[in-house]
Amino acid sequence: MQEIIDTFCWTKEQKTITHDRHNIEGLGNFAHWTFTSSLEPVSLHYHSNMLEIHCLIKGKRLSQLSKDGSCTEYITLSNEAFITFPFEIHGTGENPRYPGEFYSLQIDLSDPYHLLGLNRDFSYALYQQLMHLPHRQLILGATHIDTLRSAFNFFSDLSSDAIKVGVQFLCCFLFSLQFLPPPCSKARLRQTIPISKMPLTTCLLM
């Protein structure tokens, strides 16, 4: 099983800001992707110490989560978020990455007391909230999407002053996740698939 680590990317469709560009403690990649045609599937992989959040703005995303020898498939639709926790094995299986728009971010939880420039109390409070979110899938309201979009827009400037503003928006977004409801339909969760029947293709993350 491989760990995938992305590199900085800045194109019309794929914008990924890596830690070496933003230098915010406790934040891994922060990305915004918009694409009009399907992309290759993502093989099963994991991220050490990283909580990863995909926020789908438009389109549909199929994700598979591996546990105890089988995979469970989740369907995420527009205005919804899908969360994977540190070291969880996940990917898309045979499913392509469908056309759409999404934001994604990784929170490095290896040091709970130093997240996103927060003081020790607020940092640990955020750590606890993220690690104990009651739902893996969440419904995003217009305010939450606007807050996340504002955060990324400031990060996109790549200047220290703008990133400091962006991280404030990002903290607001993350602290609000605990209040978001899950999708109501249980039909979103598909039956488990034995890993032995799944092809492990190789491709880049996202």
C-alpha positions as CSV (number, residue, x, y, z in Angstrom):
1,M,0.0,0.0,0.0
2,Q,1.4,3.3,-1.0
3,E,1.5,6.7,0.6
4,I,0.9,9.5,-2.0
5,I,2.5,12.9,-1.5
6,D,1.5,15.6,-4.0
7,T,3.7,18.3,-5.5
8,F,2.9,22.0,-6.1
9,C,0.7,22.4,-9.2
10,W,-0.8,25.6,-10.7
11,T,-2.8,25.1,-14.0
12,K,-6.2,26.2,-15.2
13,E,-7.8,23.0,-13.9
14,Q,-5.5,21.9,-11.1
15,K,-4.3,24.2,-8.4
16,T,-2.5,22.5,-5.4
17,I,-0.7,24.5,-2.8
18,T,1.7,22.4,-0.8
19,H,3.2,23.0,2.6
20,D,6.5,24.2,1.3
21,R,4.6,27.1,-0.4
22,H,2.3,28.2,2.4
23,N,4.4,27.2,5.5
24,I,1.3,27.0,7.8
25,E,1.9,24.6,10.7
26,G,-0.5,21.7,10.7
27,L,-1.7,22.2,7.1
28,G,-0.7,19.9,4.3
29,N,-2.0,20.4,0.8
30,F,-4.8,22.9,0.0
31,A,-6.2,22.4,-3.5
32,H,-8.9,23.6,-5.9
33,W,-9.6,21.4,-9.0
34,T,-12.0,22.1,-11.8
35,F,-12.1,19.7,-14.7
36,T,-14.5,19.1,-17.6
37,S,-13.6,15.5,-18.5
38,S,-13.1,12.4,-16.4
39,L,-9.7,11.6,-14.9
40,E,-8.0,8.3,-14.1
41,P,-9.1,6.4,-11.0
42,V,-7.1,6.8,-7.8
43,S,-5.5,3.7,-6.4
44,L,-5.8,2.7,-2.7
45,H,-3.4,4.8,-0.6
46,Y,-3.1,6.5,2.7
47,H,-1.7,9.7,4.3
48,S,0.3,9.6,7.5
49,N,-1.1,11.7,10.2
50,M,-3.3,13.6,7.7
51,L,-7.1,14.2,8.0
52,E,-8.2,14.8,4.4
53,I,-11.4,16.6,3.4
54,H,-12.8,16.7,-0.1
55,C,-15.5,19.4,-0.6
56,L,-17.4,18.8,-3.8
57,I,-18.8,22.0,-5.3
58,K,-20.1,20.5,-8.5
59,G,-20.4,16.9,-9.8
60,K,-20.2,13.5,-8.2
61,R,-17.4,11.6,-6.5
62,L,-17.2,7.9,-5.7
63,S,-14.8,7.0,-2.9
64,Q,-13.8,3.6,-1.4
65,L,-12.6,3.1,2.1
66,S,-10.7,-0.1,3.0
67,K,-11.1,-1.7,6.4
68,D,-10.7,-5.3,7.6
69,G,-10.2,-6.8,4.2
70,S,-13.1,-5.1,2.3
71,C,-13.9,-1.8,0.8
72,T,-17.0,0.4,1.4
73,E,-18.0,2.8,-1.4
74,Y,-19.4,6.2,-0.6
75,I,-21.1,8.6,-3.0
76,T,-20.5,12.3,-2.5
77,L,-22.6,14.8,-4.4
78,S,-22.5,18.6,-5.0
79,N,-22.3,20.7,-1.8
80,E,-21.1,17.8,0.3
81,A,-17.8,16.9,2.0
82,F,-16.1,13.5,2.4
83,I,-13.6,13.0,5.2
84,T,-10.8,10.4,5.6
85,F,-8.9,10.1,8.8
86,P,-5.1,9.6,9.3
87,F,-3.8,6.4,7.9
88,E,-7.1,5.3,6.5
89,I,-6.8,3.4,3.2
90,H,-8.9,5.0,0.5
91,G,-9.2,5.6,-3.2
92,T,-11.7,5.4,-6.0
93,G,-11.3,1.8,-7.1
94,E,-12.2,1.4,-10.7
95,N,-14.3,4.6,-10.7
96,P,-13.0,7.5,-12.6
97,R,-12.9,11.0,-11.2
98,Y,-15.9,12.5,-12.7
99,P,-16.0,16.0,-14.2
100,G,-16.7,18.7,-11.5
101,E,-15.2,21.1,-9.1
102,F,-13.9,20.5,-5.6
103,Y,-11.7,21.9,-2.9
104,S,-9.5,19.5,-0.8
105,L,-7.3,20.1,2.2
106,Q,-5.1,18.0,4.5
107,I,-4.7,18.7,8.2
108,D,-1.5,17.3,9.7
109,L,-2.6,16.1,13.2
110,S,0.9,14.8,14.3
111,D,1.1,17.8,16.7
112,P,-2.3,18.5,18.2
113,Y,-1.0,21.7,20.0
114,H,0.3,23.5,16.9
115,L,-2.4,23.7,14.3
116,L,-2.9,26.6,11.9
117,G,-1.3,29.2,14.1
118,L,-3.7,28.7,16.9
119,N,-2.7,28.9,20.6
120,R,-2.4,25.6,22.5
121,D,-6.0,25.6,23.8
122,F,-7.6,26.4,20.5
123,S,-5.3,24.1,18.6
124,Y,-6.1,21.1,20.8
125,A,-9.8,21.9,20.7
126,L,-9.7,21.8,16.9
127,Y,-7.8,18.5,17.0
128,Q,-10.4,17.0,19.3
129,Q,-13.3,18.2,17.2
130,L,-11.8,16.9,13.9
131,M,-10.9,13.5,15.3
132,H,-14.3,13.0,16.8
133,L,-16.5,14.2,14.0
134,P,-19.7,12.1,14.2
135,H,-20.1,11.8,10.4
136,R,-17.8,11.1,7.5
137,Q,-20.0,12.8,5.0
138,L,-21.4,16.3,5.6
139,I,-23.8,18.7,3.8
140,L,-22.1,22.1,3.1
141,G,-24.2,25.2,3.2
142,A,-23.6,28.3,1.0
143,T,-21.8,30.1,3.9
144,H,-19.4,27.2,4.4
145,I,-18.5,27.0,0.7
146,D,-18.1,30.8,0.6
147,T,-15.8,30.6,3.6
148,L,-13.7,27.9,2.1
149,R,-13.5,29.7,-1.3
150,S,-12.4,32.9,0.5
151,A,-9.7,30.9,2.3
152,F,-8.3,29.4,-0.9
153,N,-8.5,32.8,-2.8
154,F,-6.2,34.4,-0.1
155,F,-3.9,31.4,-0.2
156,S,-3.7,31.7,-4.0
157,D,-1.9,35.0,-3.6
158,L,1.0,33.0,-2.2
159,S,2.2,36.0,-0.2
160,S,2.7,35.7,3.6
161,D,0.2,38.5,4.4
162,A,-2.6,37.0,2.2
163,I,-2.0,33.5,3.6
164,K,-2.4,34.8,7.1
165,V,-5.8,36.1,6.2
166,G,-6.7,32.9,4.4
167,V,-5.9,30.7,7.4
168,Q,-8.4,32.7,9.5
169,F,-11.1,31.8,7.0
170,L,-9.9,28.2,7.0
171,C,-10.1,28.0,10.8
172,C,-13.7,29.2,10.7
173,F,-14.5,26.5,8.2
174,L,-12.9,23.7,10.2
175,F,-14.4,24.7,13.5
176,S,-17.9,24.8,11.9
177,L,-17.7,21.2,10.6
178,Q,-19.0,19.8,13.9
179,F,-22.3,21.5,13.3
180,L,-22.9,20.2,9.8
181,P,-25.5,17.4,9.2
182,P,-24.8,14.3,7.1
183,P,-26.7,13.5,3.9
184,C,-30.0,11.9,4.9
185,S,-30.1,9.1,2.3
186,K,-28.6,5.8,3.4
187,A,-28.6,4.8,-0.3
188,R,-25.3,6.7,-0.6
189,L,-23.4,3.9,1.1
190,R,-22.8,0.9,-1.1
191,Q,-22.2,-2.6,0.0
192,T,-18.7,-3.7,0.8
193,I,-16.4,-5.1,-1.9
194,P,-13.7,-7.6,-1.0
195,I,-10.3,-6.1,-1.7
196,S,-9.2,-9.2,-3.5
197,K,-11.6,-8.4,-6.3
198,M,-10.4,-4.9,-6.7
199,P,-7.7,-3.9,-9.2
200,L,-5.0,-1.7,-7.7
201,T,-4.3,0.8,-10.4
202,T,-1.6,3.4,-9.9
203,C,-2.1,7.1,-10.5
204,L,-1.7,10.4,-8.8
205,L,-3.9,11.6,-5.9
206,M,-6.9,13.9,-6.2
